[in-house]
Amino acid sequence: MTLWWAIAAVCLGCYALKLAGLAAPRRVLDHPRVRRFAELVPVALLAALIAVQTFTAEGGLSFDPARTAGLGAAVVALLLRAPFLVVLASAAVVTALARMLLG
Amino acid sequence: MEETTSRSAAVRDGLGVGLAVGLSGIAFGAAAVTAGLSVPQACVLSLLAFTGASQFALTGAVAAGGDLAAATLGALLLGGRNTLYGLRMADLLRVRGQHRFLGRLLAAHGVIDETTAVTMAQPDPESARTGFVTTFASLYVAWNLTTLAGAYGTSFLGDPGVLGLDVVGPVAFLAILWPRLAESAELRWLAAGAAAIALCATPFLPAGVPVLLSAVAVLAVMLR
């Protein structure tokens, strides 16, 4: 599977998922299990993505102090209710500074 | 008169959210090129997938050198929440007139986190539609222009890691997840469990698969 095929699949699939919601019969949503599953899955996936992208490298666990510091800065920014873009920028700046200082 | 006021409030909400969030396309463009995507590949994702979390998920997996099929599946699972948004907004977005089929096809592309938030926050159906259209239009234009700028700009950098851009992907996920974590202790346990499963599985499974496996934590919560 080349990257372009993956991109095409993601683009088509994401659009189909959006359209399915607008076109589906209403009673699908009324099923409490469907609704609950759809609410919980993104929470699990996002948490797993954060963990994997922060604490693994090349198929193994790894600890990158600079990246961890950046994530910590993001947590502080979120606790201070900073806007989305400020959260991203402060994390990138702290990561870059930590990398410079730690060599 | 009151209706005019709530419609202009909807326009203000829509433009505010659309432009503020749309600017973070610069982070996506930067993350995509850092991950090894080309500038056109980053732009096609923003134009046609147009749902941030799934786009970041795919590029993150590419950066990790992961299995592309697993990465695609992960991105689509994340996109599944847009289906739920569509179900909720279907009545509000019912397009009338002779172009209703095309109207619905176009409106579908705009069913994402931010448009849903603005649309559902409006007091009446007319303002809700105004809010949807304003958010969708401003966010779409801003997100795609800044993706191009971020991707093109980053392609001139030797090592984007020097600017700390590799942290942008996970931090974007954290910012999306944050309001949910504040909501309930159960969701915090779910997030912690999912993260632990993914980390424990990483040494043993191909990249991308541990993230999918973390969905097992959802079953544990649902069967409880």
Interface residues (C-beta under 8 A of the other chain):
Chain A: M1 T2 L3 W4 W5 A6 I7 A9 V10 C11 G13 C14 Y15 L17 K18 L19 A20 G21 L22 A23 A24 R26 V28 L29 R33 R35 R36 F37 A38 E39 L40 V41 P42 V43 A44 L45 L46 A47 A48 L49 I50 A51 V52 Q53 T54 F55 T56 A57 E58 G59 G60 L61 A66 R67 G70 L71 A74 V75 L78 P83 F84 L85 V87 L88 A91 A92 V93 V94 T95 A96 L97 R99
Chain B: A20 V21 L23 S24 A27 L37 Q41 V44 L45 L48 A49 F50 T51 A53 S54 Q55 F56 A57 L58 G60 V62 A63 A64 G65 L68 A69 A71 T72 G74 A75 L76 L77 L78 G79 G80 R81 N82 T83 L84 Y85 G86 L87 R88 M89 A90 L93 R104 L105 A107 A108 H109 V111 I112 G161 V162 L163 G164 L165 D166 V167 V168 G169 P170 V171 A172 F173 L174 A175 I176 L177 W178 R180 L187 L190 A191 A192 G193 A194 A195 A196 I197 A198 L199 T202 P203 P206 A207 P210 V211 S214 A215 A217 V218 V221 M222
